[in-house]
């Protein structure tokens, strides 16, 4: 299940997660780009005294050009190259953001 988050939940950054950080989601269709922020975390029974949250196994993403956060199953995500999407609207294939693309 994917969840729409209007406020940013806690997450653990991971520079190795999907390389450059931009992904597309099977849930939202191959035409929408998301930024993979990191592993979603949530408090557990130890958090009150330890201060640490645990990974949920899901990836917290935000749509490119938007501010809504989404919790995604990592198996539903696929990496995108920067040239493949518009940095303004997040649409895969759109080229109206002025980004230099070859060809």
Sine and cosine of phi, psi and omega as CSV:
sin_phi,cos_phi,sin_psi,cos_psi,sin_omega,cos_omega
0.00,0.00,0.71,-0.71,0.07,-1.00
-0.98,-0.20,0.54,-0.84,-0.05,-1.00
-0.82,-0.57,0.68,-0.73,0.07,-1.00
-1.00,0.08,0.79,-0.61,-0.02,-1.00
-0.90,-0.43,0.87,-0.49,0.06,-1.00
-0.99,0.11,-0.35,0.94,0.11,-0.99
-0.85,-0.53,0.46,-0.89,-0.08,-1.00
-0.98,0.21,0.88,-0.48,0.10,-0.99
-0.97,0.23,0.15,-0.99,0.01,-1.00
-0.94,0.34,0.57,-0.82,0.07,-1.00
-0.50,-0.87,0.36,-0.93,0.01,-1.00
-0.94,-0.33,0.88,-0.47,-0.02,-1.00
-0.92,0.40,0.57,-0.82,0.01,-1.00
-0.53,-0.85,0.97,-0.25,-0.06,-1.00
-0.90,0.44,-0.37,0.93,-0.01,-1.00
-1.00,0.05,-0.10,0.99,-0.03,-1.00
-0.95,0.30,0.95,-0.32,0.03,-1.00
0.85,0.52,0.46,0.89,0.11,-0.99
0.88,0.47,-0.98,-0.20,-0.10,-0.99
-0.96,0.27,-0.23,0.97,0.08,-1.00
0.99,-0.13,-0.20,0.98,0.03,-1.00
-0.98,-0.18,0.69,-0.73,-0.08,-1.00
-0.64,-0.76,0.23,-0.97,0.20,-0.98
-0.88,-0.48,0.45,-0.89,-0.11,-0.99
-0.89,-0.45,0.69,-0.72,0.08,-1.00
-0.91,0.42,-0.48,0.88,-0.02,-1.00
-0.92,0.38,-0.69,0.72,-0.06,-1.00
-0.99,-0.12,0.04,1.00,0.04,-1.00
1.00,-0.03,0.39,-0.92,-0.07,-1.00
-0.95,0.31,-0.08,1.00,-0.06,-1.00
-1.00,-0.04,0.03,1.00,-0.07,-1.00
-0.86,-0.52,0.77,-0.64,0.04,-1.00
-0.99,-0.11,0.62,-0.79,0.05,-1.00
-0.80,-0.60,0.44,-0.90,0.19,-0.98
-0.99,-0.14,0.80,-0.60,0.09,-1.00
-0.99,0.11,0.94,-0.35,-0.06,-1.00
-0.98,0.17,-0.63,0.77,-0.04,-1.00
0.34,-0.94,-0.11,-0.99,0.00,-1.00
-0.97,0.24,0.79,-0.61,0.05,-1.00
-0.90,0.43,0.65,-0.76,0.07,-1.00
-0.83,-0.55,0.39,-0.92,0.02,-1.00
-0.54,-0.84,0.49,-0.87,0.04,-1.00
-0.92,0.40,0.51,-0.86,0.13,-0.99
-0.84,-0.55,-0.17,-0.99,-0.08,-1.00
-0.92,0.39,-0.31,0.95,0.00,-1.00
-1.00,-0.04,-0.23,0.97,-0.13,-0.99
-0.87,0.50,-0.60,0.80,-0.06,-1.00
-0.84,0.55,-0.66,0.75,-0.01,-1.00
-0.99,-0.13,-0.44,0.90,-0.04,-1.00
-1.00,0.02,-0.50,0.87,-0.07,-1.00
0.99,0.14,-0.01,1.00,-0.03,-1.00
-0.98,-0.22,0.61,-0.79,0.13,-0.99
-0.97,-0.26,0.34,-0.94,-0.03,-1.00
-0.95,-0.32,0.53,-0.85,0.07,-1.00
-0.90,0.45,0.62,-0.78,0.04,-1.00
-1.00,0.00,-0.21,0.98,-0.08,-1.00
1.00,-0.02,0.02,1.00,0.01,-1.00
-0.92,-0.38,0.33,-0.94,-0.03,-1.00
-0.96,-0.29,0.75,-0.66,0.06,-1.00
-1.00,0.02,0.82,-0.57,-0.05,-1.00
-0.81,-0.59,0.36,-0.93,0.14,-0.99
-0.75,-0.66,0.66,-0.75,0.03,-1.00
-0.92,0.40,0.65,-0.76,0.08,-1.00
-0.89,0.45,0.76,-0.65,0.00,-1.00
0.99,0.16,0.16,0.99,-0.04,-1.00
-0.68,-0.73,0.02,-1.00,0.01,-1.00
-0.77,-0.63,0.28,0.96,0.05,-1.00
-1.00,-0.04,0.70,-0.72,-0.02,-1.00
-0.99,-0.15,0.57,-0.82,-0.04,-1.00
-0.71,-0.70,0.71,-0.71,0.09,-1.00
-1.00,-0.03,0.84,-0.54,-0.10,-0.99
-0.82,-0.57,0.56,-0.83,0.16,-0.99
-0.96,0.30,0.75,-0.66,-0.04,-1.00
-0.86,0.51,-0.45,0.89,0.02,-1.00
-0.94,0.33,-0.30,0.95,0.01,-1.00
-1.00,0.00,-0.01,1.00,-0.07,-1.00
-0.95,-0.31,0.56,-0.83,0.07,-1.00
-0.70,-0.71,0.67,-0.74,-0.02,-1.00
-0.91,0.42,0.50,-0.87,0.07,-1.00
-0.82,-0.57,0.61,-0.79,0.18,-0.98
-0.98,0.19,0.49,-0.87,-0.05,-1.00
-0.85,0.52,-0.54,0.84,-0.03,-1.00
-0.94,0.35,-0.26,0.97,-0.14,-0.99
-0.99,0.12,-0.21,0.98,-0.08,-1.00
-0.63,-0.78,0.31,-0.95,0.03,-1.00
-1.00,0.08,0.78,-0.62,0.01,-1.00
-0.96,0.27,-0.17,0.98,0.02,-1.00
-1.00,-0.04,-0.78,0.63,-0.09,-1.00
-0.97,-0.25,-0.31,0.95,0.01,-1.00
0.99,0.12,0.05,1.00,-0.01,-1.00
-0.98,0.21,0.77,-0.63,0.07,-1.00
-0.94,0.34,0.78,-0.62,-0.01,-1.00
0.99,-0.15,-0.38,0.93,0.03,-1.00
-0.96,0.29,0.63,-0.78,-0.04,-1.00
-0.79,-0.61,0.51,0.86,-0.07,-1.00
-1.00,-0.02,0.20,0.98,-0.04,-1.00
-1.00,-0.08,-0.05,1.00,0.03,-1.00
0.99,0.15,0.12,0.99,0.01,-1.00
-0.95,0.31,0.72,-0.69,0.00,-1.00
-0.93,0.36,0.86,-0.50,0.04,-1.00
-0.85,-0.53,0.59,-0.81,0.03,-1.00
-0.98,0.18,0.57,-0.82,0.10,-0.99
0.99,0.11,0.00,0.00,0.00,0.00
